Each structure stands twice: as structure tokens, then as C-alpha cells.
Amino acid sequence: MKNNMIFNEYTFDNFVVGESNKFACDMVLAVAEETINPHYNPLYIYSKSGLGKTHLLHAVRQRVEEKYPDRKVIYVRSDDFAEEFALSKKEDKRDEFRNKYSSLDVLLIDDVQNLAGKPAVQHELLSIYNTLREKGAQIIIASDKSLTELHGVTDTLRTRFIGLPIEIHPPDTDALRGERKKGRCN
């Protein structure tokens, strides 16, 4: 995607790990190392804004591109996905759009909560999701809402996201004050 260059600094090596995000980091790293892990598919990562979801998705993208250059991986924000879908309808290129996403080995979709109230886009994502799952592709979804708080997204799509839901908690500020040295996700 055109904006991936600005996110190249988002790697596992510079992701600061603490008690609040260690499980998320471990699971995402396991997926990035194995690329496709049926036990962790899909991963559904959720937290408040600013706690590292986008960083982790880009770290996966980079790791997969480095370790498995033959694998097709895309990071996409849900708003960009919706915009690309609308343009494909307008230009009568829905097959190209569907083929682009259905041919992936790894789909990383960020801010999925922004698809609320967009039934046509949700239907298209559901179709792509089902195709990817049938062929064993890895899917990681990030949101600022838990699955139960993901209102405006159809139950049919929301139930597909139930795989391994992972919440990233805010860091313990007392622990941060007392201990500046934290681990890395690698």
C-alpha cells in the first residue's frame, strides 16, 4: 500500500513490551513467524487508541515481507478498504478489487470499527474473509472496540472475527515510573 513507507519504523524490534501488551505481542509475533497459524486465525486485537495496534500490524507486515518474500500481505485501514471498494464499484472493477484481496496470504485490517453502518462494504469484506479462510490465509483485525462493543457491524461479520480476541490494556503508569527498562517484542 502507498502509505506503508511511513510506517516502516513500526517493527517488532522497537515495540516496547510491558505487562499490558505482552500477550498481544507474543501472539502477533507467533503469527508473523509462522505466517499462517490456524490456532490464531483470525486474531482480533482491540484496545483504546494509541496502545500499539497499528504498530503491531505493520510489524507483522514487515516481518512477513522479510521472512516470506513470496507471500502476499496487505495492511489496510478499513476506511481505505471502503474507499477502494466504492471506487471499484464506480469504475466497474469489482472483480479486480475482489481478486486483489482474495489472493492474499495475510490480510491486516485496521480500525474495523469504522465499517459500522456500511453494509455493502461489510458484505464485501465478509465474502473476501470467507475466501481467505477457505484457502487458509491469515487474518488479523484491529479495532478500538471489543467484539461485544462493535455495534453497526452485522452479526454475520462480527462472528467471523471470533478467533483469538486479544485486548491490549493501558500500561500501568506506576510500573512505568518505577521501571523504565521494558522488553522488546522479538
N, C-alpha and C positions, 0 to 999 in steps of 0.2 A: 504494500500500500504506500501511497505517496508520502505520508507523514511518518513512516517508520524511522526515518533518519533522525528525527528529533528525539526519538525515544531510545536510541542505541545505548545511552548511558544507563538504561534500566536493565541491569544484569543481576544474576544471582550473586555475583562477587561483591556487589555494593548494596545489596539488600540487607538492612540491619535487622537482625532477628532477636526477638525477645520472647518472653513467655506468652505474650498476647498474640503472636503471629507464627510461632514455631511450627505448629501443626500444619497450617496453611502452606508455609514454605516447604516443609518436608513432603507433603503430598504433591504439590505442584512440581517440585524438583524430581520426584519419582516419575511423574508423567513425562517430564521433559527428557529424562534419561532413557526411558523405555519407549517414548513417543506414544505408544498405544497401550493402555493398561485397562483391561476390561473391568477390573475391580474399582477403578477410579474414573468411570466414564458414565455419565458426564461428571465433571467437577463443577460445583456451583459455589462460588466464593462470594460472600457478602459481608459488608461492613459499612460503617459510615464513611463518608468521603474523606480522602486523604490518608488512609491507613495502609495503602500498598497494593491494592488490587490491580491497578493498571501496570504498576511496576512488575508485578509477578507475571502478568500476561505477556508483557514484552520480553521478560527474561526467558520465558518458555519459547517464544518465537525465535529469539536469538540462539538459544541452545539447540533447538531442533534444526535450524538452518545450518549451524556449525557442525553438529554431530551427524545429521542425516541430510546432506545436501540434495538428495533425490526426492525427499518428501516435500509435499506441497502444504504449506502452512500459511494461514492468513489471520492477522489480527484485524478486527474491525469494530469500530464503535457502532452501537445499534442505530444511532442517528444517521451515520454514513451508509449503513446497510439499507435503511429505509429510503434514503435519498437515491441510492443506486438502484434500488428496486423500482421506485417511481419513474426514474429516467428510463429504465429498461422497458417499462410498460409504454411510456410515451413514445419511445423510438422503436417499438415493436421488436425488442431484443431480449425478451424474457427467457428464451431458450439459452442464450449466451450467458445471461445472469445466473440461471439455474445451473448450467454446466460448470461455470466458474466455481461456485460454492460446493456443488455436489461432487466435484473431483478432488476435493481436499483430503489430506491425511490428518490434518489438525485444524480445527476451527476454534479461534479465540474470539469471543464476542463480549464486548464491554458495555456496561451501562444498560443491560437488558430491560431495566425498568422503564426506559424511555420508549419502549414499544407499546406501552399501555395505551389503549384506545385506538390502536392501528390494526384493525382486524385483517386487512388484506396482507399487510407485511407479516403479521403473526402467522397467517396461513402459509405464506411462502416459506418462512423460517421453519415451520413445522414440517413441510414437505422436504426441505433440504436436510433438516435434522434427521428425519426418518431414513433418508437415503444414506446419509453418513453413518448412522448407527448400523444399518444393514450391512454396510461394507466394512465395518469395524474401525472407522475413523474416530479419533479422539476429539472430544468437545469439552471446552472449558468456558464457563459462563461466569461473568462477574456482574454484581448488582449492588446497589446501596440498600436493597430490601431483602429480607428473608423470603423464603418461598411463601409463607403464610401472609406476608405483607405485600406481596406482588399483585396488587389489585389492578384491574384493567387488562390483565393478560388472561387469555382463555385457559380454562382448566385443562383442556387437552394439551396445550403447550406447556403450561406450568408443571403438569405431572411428568412430562418428559425430562424436566430438569432435576427430578429426584434421582440422584445417583449417590454422590457423596457431597452433601452440603457442608460447607466449611465457613465458620464465622471467624472473622478477624476482629479481635477486641481492641479497644484503645489501649495504648501502653499504660502501665502503672507508673504514674508520674513520680511517686515516691521512690520506686525502684530505679527510675532513670536518674533521679537526683543523686542517689547513693552509689550508683554503679554506671559509669559512662561506657565501660567496655562491654559491648554486646557481641554476639556471634554473627557469623555471616551465613548466608544460605548457599552453601556449596559443598 
